Amino acid sequence: MKVLEKIKQHYHIISLVVLVMLFFRQCGINRDIDKLRKDYSETTSNIDSIYSEIKGMELITESEIRENMNKVMFEYLIYEEDLDKGKISLSEIRSKIDSNEK
């Protein structure tokens, strides 16, 4: 009973403290929401810029990828055969590969 009487006597202070706590909590939530909105807008703008870059590019087809893979694999087979026969050294192969990449 004593607790109930103290609550009745100080209900103004208790309600004020509860309202202040709710106010600060609401401010924190709004700040978090604003931060999420900012992050969302930055992410959306980044995605839009990437999409516009991709849209302007010509995409590589599967047949082009296969053709390039076959060409590279054939070149490496030739290099391997020449290396096995002793016609070329490993450093010469490396320099040819580096010159082809540039």
Backbone as CSV, one residue per row, in Angstrom:
resi,resn,N_x,N_y,N_z,CA_x,CA_y,CA_z,C_x,C_y,C_z
1,MET,0.807,-1.204,0.000,0.000,0.000,0.000,0.848,1.264,0.000
2,LYS,1.989,1.191,0.642,2.845,2.371,0.702,3.337,2.749,-0.692
3,VAL,3.632,1.742,-1.506,4.115,2.013,-2.860,3.025,2.684,-3.681
4,LEU,1.823,2.197,-3.563,0.695,2.766,-4.300,0.440,4.206,-3.881
5,GLU,0.567,4.498,-2.607,0.368,5.866,-2.121,1.465,6.788,-2.645
6,LYS,2.712,6.297,-2.676,3.809,7.122,-3.195,3.613,7.391,-4.684
7,ILE,3.122,6.380,-5.399,2.862,6.587,-6.820,1.777,7.637,-7.005
8,LYS,0.749,7.593,-6.207,-0.332,8.587,-6.301,0.174,9.981,-5.967
9,GLN,1.072,10.090,-5.014,1.594,11.400,-4.613,2.506,11.988,-5.709
10,HIS,3.263,11.138,-6.360,4.261,11.630,-7.320,3.930,11.249,-8.763
11,TYR,2.663,11.109,-9.079,2.290,10.681,-10.425,2.702,11.726,-11.472
12,HIS,2.771,13.012,-11.107,3.196,14.046,-12.057,4.653,13.812,-12.490
13,ILE,5.495,13.567,-11.524,6.916,13.352,-11.809,7.112,12.049,-12.599
14,ILE,6.401,11.008,-12.196,6.514,9.719,-12.886,6.051,9.845,-14.332
15,SER,4.930,10.495,-14.560,4.428,10.657,-15.923,5.371,11.539,-16.741
16,LEU,5.966,12.567,-16.118,6.923,13.418,-16.818,8.166,12.619,-17.237
17,VAL,8.669,11.783,-16.342,9.835,10.955,-16.650,9.515,9.977,-17.781
18,VAL,8.351,9.371,-17.741,7.954,8.439,-18.799,7.841,9.168,-20.139
19,LEU,7.242,10.366,-20.137,7.107,11.131,-21.372,8.468,11.558,-21.929
20,VAL,9.385,11.948,-21.049,10.725,12.336,-21.491,11.445,11.126,-22.095
21,MET,11.296,9.973,-21.447,11.923,8.768,-21.987,11.348,8.420,-23.361
22,LEU,10.040,8.529,-23.517,9.424,8.258,-24.817,9.887,9.260,-25.877
23,PHE,10.028,10.527,-25.467,10.490,11.560,-26.392,11.891,11.242,-26.911
24,PHE,12.815,10.919,-26.024,14.181,10.612,-26.438,14.248,9.330,-27.272
25,ARG,13.428,8.385,-26.925,13.398,7.153,-27.718,12.894,7.450,-29.130
26,GLN,11.871,8.266,-29.237,11.330,8.617,-30.545,12.354,9.401,-31.365
27,CYS,13.111,10.270,-30.742,14.155,11.017,-31.455,15.215,10.061,-31.988
28,GLY,15.588,9.094,-31.195,16.573,8.106,-31.644,16.064,7.289,-32.804
29,ILE,14.817,6.916,-32.768,14.225,6.135,-33.854,14.196,6.970,-35.134
30,ASN,13.818,8.243,-35.018,13.784,9.104,-36.203,15.184,9.275,-36.787
31,ARG,16.185,9.403,-35.924,17.555,9.541,-36.396,17.980,8.268,-37.137
32,ASP,17.621,7.103,-36.610,17.954,5.836,-37.269,17.240,5.717,-38.616
33,ILE,15.999,6.140,-38.665,15.247,6.090,-39.919,15.881,7.022,-40.951
34,ASP,16.278,8.215,-40.533,16.935,9.139,-41.457,18.248,8.562,-41.975
35,LYS,19.005,7.906,-41.108,20.259,7.281,-41.527,19.995,6.174,-42.547
36,LEU,18.980,5.350,-42.297,18.640,4.279,-43.238,18.182,4.838,-44.582
37,ARG,17.418,5.927,-44.549,16.984,6.552,-45.799,18.173,7.066,-46.591
38,LYS,19.128,7.683,-45.909,20.330,8.189,-46.573,21.118,7.042,-47.188
39,ASP,21.316,5.959,-46.421,22.037,4.795,-46.942,21.309,4.203,-48.143
40,TYR,19.995,4.138,-48.064,19.194,3.598,-49.159,19.336,4.454,-50.414
41,SER,19.287,5.771,-50.256,19.402,6.642,-51.429,20.799,6.557,-52.040
42,GLU,21.852,6.451,-51.210,23.211,6.293,-51.735,23.348,4.976,-52.491
43,THR,22.796,3.917,-51.913,22.874,2.606,-52.562,22.107,2.617,-53.880
44,THR,20.951,3.234,-53.882,20.142,3.316,-55.101,20.875,4.099,-56.179
45,SER,21.515,5.204,-55.806,22.247,5.990,-56.804,23.448,5.217,-57.329
46,ASN,24.116,4.450,-56.458,25.238,3.624,-56.914,24.768,2.554,-57.889
47,ILE,23.663,1.915,-57.573,23.112,0.884,-58.455,22.702,1.491,-59.787
48,ASP,22.090,2.665,-59.755,21.692,3.330,-60.994,22.896,3.678,-61.859
49,SER,23.973,4.151,-61.225,25.165,4.497,-62.010,25.811,3.247,-62.607
50,ILE,25.845,2.165,-61.846,26.399,0.909,-62.373,25.526,0.398,-63.518
51,TYR,24.213,0.480,-63.341,23.305,0.023,-64.388,23.478,0.841,-65.659
52,SER,23.645,2.156,-65.524,23.812,2.991,-66.713,25.140,2.687,-67.415
53,GLU,26.190,2.360,-66.639,27.458,1.969,-67.255,27.308,0.650,-67.999
54,ILE,26.618,-0.310,-67.398,26.424,-1.607,-68.034,25.544,-1.468,-69.269
55,LYS,24.561,-0.617,-69.188,23.634,-0.439,-70.301,24.355,0.080,-71.538
56,GLY,25.353,0.928,-71.335,26.099,1.483,-72.452,27.143,0.541,-73.016
57,MET,27.452,-0.508,-72.295,28.488,-1.448,-72.732,27.881,-2.535,-73.604
58,GLU,28.741,-3.065,-74.465,28.319,-4.228,-75.232,28.627,-5.455,-74.391
59,LEU,27.663,-6.303,-74.217,27.862,-7.493,-73.405,28.490,-8.603,-74.242
60,ILE,29.339,-9.374,-73.606,30.020,-10.473,-74.285,29.074,-11.670,-74.336
61,THR,29.008,-12.273,-75.498,28.132,-13.438,-75.645,28.872,-14.699,-75.223
62,GLU,28.118,-15.749,-75.033,28.699,-17.022,-74.621,29.631,-17.579,-75.700
63,SER,29.264,-17.403,-76.945,30.111,-17.918,-78.029,31.451,-17.178,-78.082
64,GLU,31.446,-15.880,-77.811,32.704,-15.125,-77.781,33.600,-15.594,-76.638
65,ILE,32.996,-15.882,-75.496,33.770,-16.380,-74.359,34.381,-17.728,-74.691
66,ARG,33.590,-18.618,-75.285,34.103,-19.938,-75.663,35.237,-19.818,-76.693
67,GLU,35.050,-18.948,-77.653,36.069,-18.751,-78.695,37.388,-18.273,-78.082
68,ASN,37.305,-17.304,-77.173,38.513,-16.801,-76.518,39.159,-17.870,-75.640
69,MET,38.343,-18.638,-74.928,38.882,-19.718,-74.093,39.598,-20.752,-74.946
70,ASN,38.998,-21.128,-76.052,39.623,-22.120,-76.943,40.943,-21.597,-77.501
71,LYS,40.972,-20.329,-77.874,42.198,-19.729,-78.406,43.308,-19.753,-77.354
72,VAL,42.973,-19.346,-76.142,43.977,-19.309,-75.066,44.451,-20.714,-74.726
73,MET,43.537,-21.644,-74.609,43.924,-23.022,-74.288,44.798,-23.619,-75.395
74,PHE,44.492,-23.330,-76.659,45.306,-23.833,-77.766,46.711,-23.247,-77.705
75,GLU,46.823,-21.943,-77.411,48.138,-21.312,-77.283,48.943,-21.966,-76.166
76,TYR,48.302,-22.238,-75.033,49.013,-22.869,-73.924,49.437,-24.302,-74.264
77,LEU,48.620,-25.007,-75.040,49.017,-26.352,-75.470,50.252,-26.293,-76.370
78,ILE,50.279,-25.295,-77.249,51.457,-25.131,-78.118,52.690,-24.823,-77.268
79,TYR,52.525,-23.910,-76.299,53.652,-23.571,-75.417,54.126,-24.803,-74.642
80,GLU,53.175,-25.600,-74.174,53.530,-26.791,-73.395,54.281,-27.802,-74.261
81,GLU,53.823,-27.994,-75.485,54.487,-28.931,-76.388,55.904,-28.460,-76.714
82,ASP,56.029,-27.150,-76.981,57.364,-26.607,-77.271,58.284,-26.744,-76.059
83,LEU,57.749,-26.550,-74.879,58.537,-26.684,-73.658,58.983,-28.131,-73.459
84,ASP,58.065,-29.071,-73.713,58.405,-30.491,-73.564,59.491,-30.923,-74.554
85,LYS,59.444,-30.374,-75.763,60.426,-30.738,-76.791,61.738,-29.971,-76.623
86,GLY,61.768,-28.988,-75.735,62.983,-28.217,-75.495,63.217,-27.120,-76.509
87,LYS,62.178,-26.749,-77.260,62.329,-25.697,-78.266,62.303,-24.300,-77.647
88,ILE,61.719,-24.182,-76.461,61.537,-22.871,-75.847,61.730,-23.021,-74.342
89,SER,62.157,-21.935,-73.708,62.343,-21.964,-72.250,61.109,-21.378,-71.565
90,LEU,61.035,-21.620,-70.283,59.885,-21.123,-69.508,59.846,-19.600,-69.472
91,SER,61.006,-18.973,-69.395,61.042,-17.502,-69.371,60.580,-16.928,-70.706
92,GLU,60.889,-17.598,-71.812,60.415,-17.129,-73.114,58.901,-17.267,-73.225
93,ILE,58.374,-18.346,-72.691,56.909,-18.522,-72.677,56.269,-17.419,-71.857
94,ARG,56.839,-17.132,-70.706,56.292,-16.092,-69.838,56.321,-14.743,-70.528
95,SER,57.399,-14.419,-71.230,57.472,-13.131,-71.938,56.474,-13.078,-73.092
96,LYS,56.253,-14.198,-73.785,55.237,-14.224,-74.851,53.841,-14.023,-74.282
97,ILE,53.556,-14.662,-73.174,52.241,-14.519,-72.541,52.039,-13.080,-72.098
98,ASP,53.064,-12.501,-71.495,52.958,-11.105,-71.047,52.770,-10.158,-72.227
99,SER,53.430,-10.415,-73.328,53.287,-9.535,-74.498,51.901,-9.697,-75.122
100,ASN,51.320,-10.903,-75.046,49.971,-11.118,-75.577,48.908,-10.463,-74.715
101,GLU,49.140,-10.372,-73.417,48.160,-9.774,-72.517,48.113,-8.266,-72.687
102,LYS,49.212,-7.670,-73.082,49.261,-6.206,-73.238,48.749,-5.847,-74.563
